[in-house]
Amino acid sequence: MSVYDARPLGRRAVLAGGAALGLAGAVGCSNDGRGASGAGNDEAARSKIRPTYERYTGVKPDLAGAEYNIPDAFNKYPADPVRAIDAAPGDGKPITVTTYTNTPIPPKLEQNTFWQEFNKRVGSPVQVNLTPSVDYDKKFATAVAGDQLGDLFVVGAIAQTPQMLAAKAVDLTPHLSGDNIKKYPFLANLPEVAWNSGIFDGKIYGVPIPRGAISSQVMYSRGDILAAEGLKAEVKSAADFVELCKGLTNKKLNRFALASAPTQFVRNMFEIPNTWSKDSDKLVSNLEHPAHEEVFGILQKLWKSGYIHPDAYAGQNLDLKTRFSNGSSPLVQDTFSGWPTYLQMMTDPKAEIAIIAPPKHDGSGQGKTWLGAPAIGVTAISKKAEGRVETLLAYLNFLAAPFGTQEYLFRKFGLAGVHHTMQNGSPVLNAKGFSETQLGLMYQADAPWTIFLPGKEGSAENQFNAMKTVCPTALANPAAGVYSETSNRKNKQLNDAINQVTDDIVQGRKPVSAWTTAVKKWKSDGGDKIAEELAQALKASR
């Protein structure tokens, strides 16, 4: 019996799921990049070319997540993982990759045992050009302008994305549409909704990097520190949350409750929409929600009281992880996908990770977090490498080998005895493994996410239960997966401006009243145009 289970999604499920690129910008509907919808990108057209979905069923989860729209969870790795790919995907020639990372840059190839072994298993030397995620859009635009993209490149935000892909990327439709994808079974295992991210003008231009609910942002807490202070992770109102932050802050210990300003978490208390909300055929930005005055009042109080780390507005994402892991900030807002990294970085073996679900601000129930997008990016193949398209797709298929296979085990945990040790039947990365395996592989291609947290018994179940608590009611972005040329062209400038005002208000440099003026400027500078373009594209996709 095949380990693949073909379960196509209906039209409603595909549209409801949508897709958006967290870093690279939303991709999907367009009309030659002008922002209006095109006939080649409505749902009927996408359905004709979308790859056939065949679910991998080679392993049975300990905790099944489909009912809750969350990943499956596993307590142990299979004792005898299957070899999923018989031959190395490479052709002996170098494979160059342009992508990003959210972790420290790994040691160079000469000092990196994992990278050396990885190249052997791929059958080609893989050369990865890694850029920190916060700098990737700028680096990507420079690479496009200088014609310096790798054989494989994760699509960054850039003006006229459809035209750029048509000029720079291979049309993968003949290789991946419908049943053609079955040649690459692990790409066929990627969720249907994620593929919308790589479709432009009736053509498939990229392989999605799937995420979904795992990329939803939540409030992490150090359960062990809370317990030591006699505090609980459950908060029932905004006032409760402020009191929790007060109880966790200890200036003598150089401890500040929050690693950064919890802007989204507080917005979740007021059920502010996830980016956009629908008003008939129109879209309304969440920036216009009337609760922002109250949101900023809470954030200002947290900052003025010294409950937010004084360096919250400086440094990189890794600094937030470090503060949380070493206990100097027992609360941090981050995605569920960060859980494995937090476990790995913990300096105290007794450290406990918990999640605080957002309460409604007035104590009337549970608030709603924002649901993560089905894909965080798409990887395209450069036209310069068109003659090797099958090799490069085979490489991406190799990277998408799912949990339970030998390929997944090596990709995530390296070599036994070198990069990981087996503890209670599961691989646990050591310091060398954590350092050397950070090649940005998960930002090139990946299998659907699974909850697997070896090294600390009960962690997988803890994360599964945390996701089960907040994800089923999470708010989706109704415009996820829809393309707006104005957004791709102006979104960074618009966001930088509105974020600067946000930071100024939270830190008391500007009054709350500055928000209304800033939102009006955001709308006139391009926000209204983005809303119009997205609404037109959504209407055409029905």
Secondary structure, DSSP 8 states (H G I E B T S, - for coil): --SEEE----HHHHHHH----TTT---S--STTSSS--GGGSHHHHHHHSB--EEE-SS--SB--GGGTS--EESS--SS-B---SS-S--SS-EEEEEEESS-----GGG-HHHHHHHHHHTS-EEEEEEEGGGHHHHHHHHHHTT---SEEE----TTHHHHHHHHB---HHHHTBGGGGGSHHHHTS-HHHHGGGEETTEE--EEEE-GGGG-EEEEEEHHHHHHTT--S---SHHHHHHHHHHH-BGGGTB-SBSS--HHHHHHHTT--SSEEEETTEEEEGGG-TTHHHHHHHHHHHHHTT-B-TTTTSS-HHHHHHHHHHTSSSEEEEEGGGHHHHHHH-SSTT--EEEE--B-TTSSSB---B---SEEEEEEEBGGGGGGHHHHHHHHHHHT--TTBHHHHHHHH-SBTTTEEEETTEEEE-HHHHHHT-SSGGGT------EE-TTSTTHHHHHHHHHHHHSTT-B--TTTT---HHHHHHHHHHHHHHHHHHHHHHTTSS-TTHHHHHHHHHIIIIIHHHHHHHHHHHHHT-
